[in-house]
Amino acid sequence: MLTDSEIERLAVELESDRVERKESSADGEKLRQAVCAFANDLPGHGLPGYVLIGVNDAGAPAGLAISDRLLLSLADIRSDGNILPLPAISISQRQLGGQPIVVLEVWPSTMPPVRYRGRVWIRVGPRRAIATAEEERRLSERSLSVAASFDRRPCPEATLDDLAVDVFRDRYLPRVVSPEILSENRRRLEDQLASLRFLDLKSGRPTHAGVLLFGRDPSAFLPGAYLQFVRFDGKDRSDRVQDQKATGGNLLSQLEQLDNLLPVQIHTARLPAAGLRHADVPDYPIVAVRELVLNGVMHRTYEGTNAPVRLSWFADRLEISSPGGLFGQVTPDNYDQVSDYRNPVLAEAMKGLGYVERFGTGIARAKTALSRNGNPPPELIFAPTHVLVTVRARSAA
């Protein structure tokens, strides 16, 4: 944490590639651009950058009124999903010249390039700029190999021919990159894939994320890369199987299959409401089921297992089993408050495709939807090898 004297020094020094001053937080667009640029750390300092909010161009306090609402809105910069991969930031209220300011500290990303709404922002001395193709390449080639997640590592046996590049170009890019950016993009395919962490330029091989998202046959490299659905006629696995399905193909195809599969499993009852009216009430809210299944897909482990995500639908409940225990900073005590990502590249892709609305809020949204529908809260079991979520059906009473 910066000392008071360091804050005073940063406030009066000329802006640089590590410091930016803002009189207020009113321009959220420029604030996010600044965070994105500091997270990219193009000069390679390996040190945090600072946005001093409530400080004018002369380095004096601007009389910023600090409230809980302001601090929450600044915290939202990290989690609203517009800056990807998620930046590592801290926010603190400090004093400058006896007046309050906010210091936003941004650490360099271990997974550059970082994008804000599809554009890679960098610091060029005291100003922000959009990275050129060459600057993006430099960021893509910068790697902290020790910290590289499994989905970012190259898939040893895969080649570029194992990717369905038409899926990447025609179905993925238009959904995650704005038309203006696409029209400006004249880079070769390898550079486009590498900039989004789907290709490792050093080896020339697709990353595991690239294989999972766009592979012609991901199961040839990752046999557990699918979801297994089984619907039973009763309350036990020994009961008759009504329906079963395995979602195959790449992850884009699997997510589309899930969108078609889940709604038809919901049973809706017509119940009396006020007066002579009736209300149609489902046994499970589709929002909650979808959130919990997608959560299982996004956070599962693909490393060291051939197990799929399993969705077992019984007469009185459904169970979602996801390979891999809790990851990183997440524990059984804080899972609904703290987020960490085993597969950050996949998480970013799912956010870009619209399958994840906001990071770190899926379970909370599922709980809210279940409560409103009259279902009990989900039951979670955290084991070293898997996470099991049980959702009970809404009572017919």
C-alpha angles and dihedrals in degrees: 000000000000117000121232091254091052090052090051090050094048091048095058100035120093113270112266140173088287103043135053127172127212126184091208143356093244095111101064091171094062092041090057092046089054092050090049091050095049091047090056092052093192093183088058098233092151086214131107124268122222134221110196108203117197094031122113128217091269091059095250126127112267097208096257114189106223119203137164088255091057093050092048091050090052091048087053089067089077100044106035091087097234092111111059133222090031110262123235105236139156127200125206136173111229141166129253119179089346093304129105122257134166122238115204111195117198122192123208113264120246088212108051141203095069116192134204108205091337098312126106109226122196139175117250102186108297097350140069122239141170110257119250120231090262092050090050089052090053090052092047092052093049104097138174092202095183091058096040111128120233093253091055096049118096115263101240099218100034127097133190088264088065090066123085093227092183088063089053094047102037105031108023107036096049090054097049104030125058119245091246092056092045091051090054094047112103098152124125120263094255092057092047092052093044093050089059092043095249094117132042107222095198095059098024089229128127116254120241088257090055091050093047095048102037107011118134087221112004092175089068087069102022108030094189095056098118143072120248116209124192127172117199127203093226143015099286138062089240090065123099117287111239098183140353136182140170115211105223137183128046123337094261089058093044093052090051090049089052091052088057097040104049103055094054090056093061116097117207125205126199108229130183115264133179115326114338094334128111132210126214107225123183122219087233129018107242091219092062095044092049094048093050094046092048089047089055092049094047098046101037123113121243094181119098096358140085093196120121128215104271125212111189115185117198132179092261105024147005127232127205116195118189122189114242130042127249115313136223116325094000118108135172087260099051105027093115093051106034128059129200127166127225089180106033095164092052090045090053091049093049090050091050091049091052097247091115116049099189131354119254097013104085097100092044091053091048092051091050093049092048092049093050090050093050097251122136116254116273118270115226128197117190113202128171091250103035149002117237121199120190121194119190121216120251112266114256090220 
